[in-house]
Amino acid sequence: MKLAQTIVHTENHVSGLLLRLTLGIVILPHGLQLLLGWFGGYGFNGSMQYFTGSVGLPWLVAFSVIVLQSLGALLILAGAVTRVMAFSTIILFIGMIVTAHAEHGFFMNWGGNQQGEGFEYHILVIGLALLLLINGAGNFSFDYFASKTWIKKAA
């Protein structure tokens, strides 16, 4: 029970809500591209083929990328197991930098004059996720509700 308290504990602050909305709204469309093919994406099968074939990721890692960016983003928006999702997002985006973006430098490819995208966006995502990891989901979240009702009663 102590672990559950640590994971979902959060205080009544609006900063968690703002962080969750920002992070979730930015990541979710990418996840929907990967999972459902929305917004010009390739859908689950196409994304799995790309990650395992072109990128060379193990199937479990490829699957995790798709799930974290789609269902994980929904959990972040809802403020459910936010610290777990934030930590997973940090690991995911560090992995993205190391495997695909570091070689292209810091800056995004706004002008279309480089081969790939830099990692500045990834640093912003990692920063937002770090704040959620440290501070929790804040008010208007499943974690806040759980920490004030179920978890407290069970302790």
PAKEPA-846837 format. One line per field, with one value per residue: z, y, x of N, C-alpha, C in turn; residue number from 1; residue in three letters. Coordinates in steps of 0.02 Angstrom, whole numbers, plus 32768, in hexadecimal, padded with zeros to 4 digits. Layout:
n.c3: c(Z	...)
n.c2: c(Y	...)
n.c1: c(X	...)
ca.c3: c(Z	...)
ca.c2: c(Y	...)
ca.c1: c(X	...)
c.c3: c(Z	...)
c.c2: c(Y	...)
c.c1: c(X	...)
pos: c(NUM	...)
code: c(ALA	...)
//
This chain:
n.c3: c(8000	8020	7FB1	7F4E	7F85	7F78	7EEE	7EBD	7F0D	7F1A	7F20	7F35	7EB9	7E2F	7DD1	7DAD	7D63	7CF5	7CC1	7CA0	7C40	7BDC	7BBA	7B9B	7B32	7AD0	7ABA	7AA0	7A19	79CB	79FB	79D0	7948	793D	7975	793E	78C0	78A8	787D	7811	782E	7835	7872	78E1	78AE	7843	788B	78E5	7889	7855	78C9	78F3	787F	7829	788C	78E4	7964	79EF	79F2	7A66	7A9C	7A34	7A38	7AB8	7AA5	7A52	7AA4	7B16	7ADF	7AB6	7B0A	7B82	7B7D	7B89	7C0B	7C50	7C34	7C7A	7CF7	7D36	7D88	7D79	7D9A	7D78	7CEF	7CC9	7CE9	7C92	7C18	7C1B	7C11	7B94	7B3E	7B52	7B1A	7A96	7A73	7A7A	7A1F	79A5	7992	79C4	796D	7913	794C	79B7	798E	794A	78A8	7860	77EB	778A	7760	778B	77A7	7808	789F	7929	79DD	7A31	7A4E	7A93	7B08	7B45	7B5D	7BB6	7C20	7C49	7C6E	7CD6	7D37	7D53	7D87	7DFC	7E41	7E36	7DFE	7E1F	7E3F	7E08	7DD5	7DBD	7E11	7E7D	7EB0	7ED3	7F32	7F98	7FBD	7FA8	7FBF	8036	8090	8090	80CE)
n.c2: c(7FC4	803C	8057	8071	80E5	813B	8140	8179	81E9	8293	8344	83C9	8423	8494	8491	840F	83E4	843E	841A	8392	83A0	83E8	8391	8318	8340	8361	82E9	8286	8291	8261	81E0	81B1	81B3	814B	80DD	80D9	810E	818D	823D	8239	81CE	8126	80C0	8031	7FB4	7FE1	8037	7FDE	7F8E	7FEE	8015	7F9A	7F67	7FD2	8027	7FCA	7FA1	7F34	7ED0	7EDF	7F58	7FAE	7F9D	7FD0	8057	8082	806B	80BA	813C	8149	8108	8123	81AF	81D0	81A2	81FB	8274	825C	8257	81E2	8168	81BC	81DA	8163	815E	81D5	81BB	814F	8191	81E9	818E	8156	81C7	81EB	817A	818D	81FE	81CE	8162	8195	8223	8270	8273	82D3	834C	83D8	842D	8431	8402	847A	84C4	8466	8441	83DF	8332	82EB	82FC	8365	8362	83BD	83C8	8352	8368	83C8	837B	831B	8371	839F	8324	8300	835F	8336	82B8	82DA	8333	82FC	82DC	8342	83A6	837A	82FA	8249	820D	826A	825F	81D6	81D4	821D	81D9	813F	810B	814B	811D	8095	8091)
n.c1: c(8029	8064	80B6	8054	801D	808B	8098	801E	8009	7FE5	7FDB	7F61	7F6E	7F74	7FD6	7FFE	7F90	7F98	8016	7FFC	7F96	7FDA	8046	8002	7FAB	8007	804E	7FEC	7FB0	801C	8024	7FA8	7FBC	8018	7FD2	7F4D	7F54	7F29	7F2E	7F87	7FD9	8021	7FDD	7FC5	7FFF	8052	80A6	80E2	8128	8181	81CB	8203	823E	827F	82B9	82EA	82C5	82A1	820B	81BF	81EA	81C5	813A	8123	8145	80DD	806C	808B	808C	8009	7F9C	7FDD	7FE7	7F60	7F49	7F9C	7F5A	7EE4	7F17	7F3C	7F99	8007	808E	80D0	80B6	80F4	817B	8191	817F	81EB	8257	8237	8244	82C9	8303	82D7	831F	83A3	83A3	8372	8374	83E0	844D	8428	8435	8409	839C	82F5	82BB	828D	829E	82AF	832D	8384	83AE	8360	82FD	8326	8340	82FD	8273	8260	82A7	8256	81E2	8217	8238	81B7	817F	81D6	81B4	8131	814E	8191	8137	80B7	800C	7FB3	7F1C	7E74	7E88	7E96	7EF4	7EFA	7E78	7E7A	7EE2	7EAD	7E3B	7E28	7EAD	7ED4	7E72	7E8E	7F08)
ca.c3: c(8000	8022	7F6C	7F2D	7F9F	7F5A	7EA6	7EAD	7F38	7EFB	7F45	7F12	7E95	7DE9	7DA4	7D93	7D2E	7CBB	7CA5	7C82	7C03	7BAA	7BA5	7B7C	7AF2	7AA0	7AAA	7A89	79D0	79B2	7A0C	79A4	7907	7943	7986	7915	787D	78A2	7871	77E1	7847	7813	7899	790A	7887	7821	78BD	78FD	7854	7852	7904	78F6	7841	7817	78C6	7902	79AA	79FF	79EC	7AA6	7AA1	7A03	7A54	7AF1	7A8A	7A3A	7ADE	7B3F	7ABF	7AAC	7B48	7BB6	7B79	7BA5	7C54	7C68	7C31	7CB0	7D37	7D53	7D8F	7D56	7DA5	7D51	7CA8	7CBF	7CE8	7C53	7BE3	7C1E	7BF5	7B4D	7B18	7B52	7AE7	7A54	7A66	7A70	79E4	7966	7989	79D9	7933	78EB	7972	79E6	7972	791E	7861	784B	77A7	775C	7744	77A7	7799	7839	78D2	7966	7A1A	7A5D	7A63	7AC4	7B47	7B63	7B76	7BF1	7C56	7C61	7C90	7D15	7D67	7D68	7DB0	7E3D	7E62	7E30	7DCD	7E34	7E47	7DCE	7DBA	7DDC	7E49	7EB6	7ECC	7EF2	7F6D	7FCD	7FD0	7FAE	7FDD	807B	80B7	8095	80F9)
ca.c2: c(8000	8075	8064	8090	8129	8161	8149	81A5	8224	82D4	837A	83EE	845B	8499	8488	83CB	83E4	8461	83EF	8357	83B4	83F9	8355	82E9	835B	835F	82A5	825C	828B	8235	819C	819E	81A3	8108	80A9	80D7	8129	81D0	8276	8227	8199	80E4	808F	8002	7F85	8006	8050	7FA5	7F7B	8021	8012	7F5B	7F5E	8009	803F	7F90	7F97	7EF6	7EDA	7EF5	7F9F	7FD0	7F9B	7FFF	809B	8090	806C	80F4	817A	814C	80FC	8148	81F6	81D4	819D	823B	82A5	824D	825A	819F	814E	81F0	81D4	812A	8172	8209	8199	8129	81C2	8200	8158	8152	81FF	81E5	8148	81AB	822B	81A5	8136	81B3	826B	8290	827D	830C	8389	83F1	8450	8410	840F	84A8	84DB	842E	8441	83AA	82EE	82D6	832C	836A	8349	83F2	83B5	831B	8386	83E6	8344	8300	83A2	839B	82E3	8303	8385	830A	8284	82F8	8353	82D7	82F0	837D	839D	8364	82BE	8209	8204	8293	823F	8197	81E0	823A	81AC	80F8	80FE	8163	80F0	8054	8098)
ca.c1: c(8000	8091	80CA	801B	801A	80C2	808C	7FE6	8004	7FED	7FBA	7F2F	7F8D	7F5F	8010	7FFB	7F5D	7FB3	804B	7FDD	7F74	800C	806A	7FD3	7F92	803E	8062	7FB5	7FA9	8051	800F	7F70	7FDB	8037	7FA2	7F10	7F5E	7F0B	7F5B	7FBA	8004	8020	7FB8	7FEB	8028	8087	80D6	8109	8157	81B5	81F6	8229	8264	82AB	82DF	830B	82B3	827E	81C3	81A4	81F9	819A	80F6	8122	8145	8099	803F	809A	8079	7FC1	7F79	8001	7FD3	7F1D	7F51	7FB8	7F23	7EB5	7F3A	7F3A	7FDD	802C	80D6	80E7	80B4	8127	81BB	8194	8187	8231	8281	8227	825F	8313	8310	82CD	8359	83DF	83A0	835C	8375	841E	8479	8411	8440	83D7	8362	82C5	82C8	8259	82AA	82B6	8371	83AD	8395	832E	82E9	834E	8321	82E5	822F	8267	82BD	821A	81B8	8239	822F	8172	8176	81FB	818B	80FA	816C	81A2	80FE	8078	7FD9	7F8D	7ED4	7E4E	7EA9	7E86	7F23	7EE5	7E3D	7E8E	7F0C	7E83	7E04	7E37	7EEE	7ED4	7E48	7EB0	7F43)
c.c3: c(8000	7FDB	7F46	7F44	7F7E	7F11	7E99	7ED7	7F10	7F25	7F17	7EF3	7E4C	7DB9	7D86	7D5A	7CEE	7C99	7C81	7C40	7BCB	7B8F	7B80	7B38	7ABD	7A8B	7A8B	7A3D	79B0	79C0	79E0	795D	7908	794C	7953	78CE	7872	7894	7843	77F8	7821	7838	78BB	78E1	7862	7851	78D8	78C9	784F	788C	7906	78B8	7834	7852	78E9	794C	79B5	7A01	7A2D	7AB0	7A72	7A1D	7A8D	7ADA	7A75	7A74	7B09	7B20	7AB3	7AEF	7B83	7BB7	7B96	7BF1	7C72	7C68	7C6B	7CF5	7D5B	7D4F	7D6B	7D5E	7D7D	7D07	7C9A	7CBC	7CA7	7C17	7BE1	7BFE	7BAA	7B26	7B1C	7B1E	7AA1	7A42	7A52	7A2F	79A3	795C	799A	799E	7909	7910	799B	79C4	7947	78D7	7844	7802	7774	773E	7765	779D	77C8	7869	790E	79A2	7A48	7A78	7A9A	7B08	7B6A	7B81	7BB6	7C2C	7C73	7C89	7CD3	7D4B	7D80	7D96	7DF7	7E63	7E61	7E02	7DE0	7E38	7E04	7DAC	7DDF	7E18	7E86	7ED9	7EF2	7F32	7FA7	7FE4	7FDC	7FD3	8027	80A8	80C2	80C5	8140)
c.c2: c(803F	8089	8087	80D8	8155	8170	817C	81E4	8264	8307	839E	842C	845A	848D	8442	83C5	8404	8438	83B3	8368	83C3	83BA	8324	8300	8359	8318	827B	8259	825F	81EC	8184	8191	815B	80D1	80A2	80F1	816D	8203	8263	81F0	8158	80B0	805D	7FD5	7FA9	8020	8018	7F8F	7FAD	8019	7FD2	7F51	7F95	8020	8007	7F86	7F52	7F03	7EF4	7F40	7FC7	7FD4	7FCD	8047	80AE	8098	80AA	8135	8180	8144	8120	8191	81FF	81CF	81DC	8270	829B	8254	8218	8180	817D	81E9	819A	813D	81A8	81E9	8172	8158	81DD	81CC	8153	818A	8203	81B2	8163	81D9	8201	817F	815A	81FD	828D	829F	82BA	834E	839E	8407	8423	8427	843E	84BC	84A3	8426	840E	8368	82D9	830E	832B	8357	8380	83E3	8380	8335	83A7	83B1	8327	8330	83A1	835B	82E2	8329	835C	82D2	829E	830E	832D	82FA	832F	836F	838B	8328	8281	81FD	822B	8274	81FF	81A3	81FC	820C	8165	80EB	8112	8135	80AD	8056	8099)
c.c1: c(802B	80A8	8092	8013	804F	80B4	8055	7FE2	8011	7FC7	7F89	7F4F	7F7A	7F99	8011	7FC9	7F78	7FEB	802D	7FBB	7FA6	802E	803C	7FBB	7FC9	804F	802A	7FAD	7FDF	803F	7FD6	7F87	7FF5	8003	7F6A	7F1A	7F3F	7F41	7F95	7FEA	7FFB	7FF7	7FE5	8019	8061	80BC	8101	813C	8190	81E6	8221	8255	8297	82D7	8304	82FD	8296	8233	81A5	81B0	81CD	8152	80F0	8120	80FE	8068	804C	8083	802E	7F9D	7F9A	7FEF	7F8D	7F1F	7F6D	7F81	7EF3	7ED6	7F39	7F80	800F	8077	80F3	80EA	80E9	816C	81C4	819F	81CE	825F	8276	8249	82AC	8327	8309	8307	8395	83DD	8392	836A	83B7	844C	8465	8418	8404	8396	8336	82D4	8293	8261	82B1	82FB	839F	838A	835C	831F	8319	8325	8306	829E	8233	827C	8281	81EC	81D7	8231	81E9	8166	819B	81D3	8150	8114	8178	8163	80BD	8046	7FB3	7F42	7EB3	7E6F	7E90	7EB4	7F0F	7EA9	7E50	7EB6	7EE3	7E4B	7E1C	7E78	7EF0	7EAB	7E69	7EEB	7F2D)
pos: c(1	2	3	4	5	6	7	8	9	10	11	12	13	14	15	16	17	18	19	20	21	22	23	24	25	26	27	28	29	30	31	32	33	34	35	36	37	38	39	40	41	42	43	44	45	46	47	48	49	50	51	52	53	54	55	56	57	58	59	60	61	62	63	64	65	66	67	68	69	70	71	72	73	74	75	76	77	78	79	80	81	82	83	84	85	86	87	88	89	90	91	92	93	94	95	96	97	98	99	100	101	102	103	104	105	106	107	108	109	110	111	112	113	114	115	116	117	118	119	120	121	122	123	124	125	126	127	128	129	130	131	132	133	134	135	136	137	138	139	140	141	142	143	144	145	146	147	148	149	150	151	152	153	154	155)
code: c(MET	LYS	LEU	ALA	GLN	THR	ILE	VAL	HIS	THR	GLU	ASN	HIS	VAL	SER	GLY	LEU	LEU	LEU	ARG	LEU	THR	LEU	GLY	ILE	VAL	ILE	LEU	PRO	HIS	GLY	LEU	GLN	LEU	LEU	LEU	GLY	TRP	PHE	GLY	GLY	TYR	GLY	PHE	ASN	GLY	SER	MET	GLN	TYR	PHE	THR	GLY	SER	VAL	GLY	LEU	PRO	TRP	LEU	VAL	ALA	PHE	SER	VAL	ILE	VAL	LEU	GLN	SER	LEU	GLY	ALA	LEU	LEU	ILE	LEU	ALA	GLY	ALA	VAL	THR	ARG	VAL	MET	ALA	PHE	SER	THR	ILE	ILE	LEU	PHE	ILE	GLY	MET	ILE	VAL	THR	ALA	HIS	ALA	GLU	HIS	GLY	PHE	PHE	MET	ASN	TRP	GLY	GLY	ASN	GLN	GLN	GLY	GLU	GLY	PHE	GLU	TYR	HIS	ILE	LEU	VAL	ILE	GLY	LEU	ALA	LEU	LEU	LEU	LEU	ILE	ASN	GLY	ALA	GLY	ASN	PHE	SER	PHE	ASP	TYR	PHE	ALA	SER	LYS	THR	TRP	ILE	LYS	LYS	ALA	ALA)
//
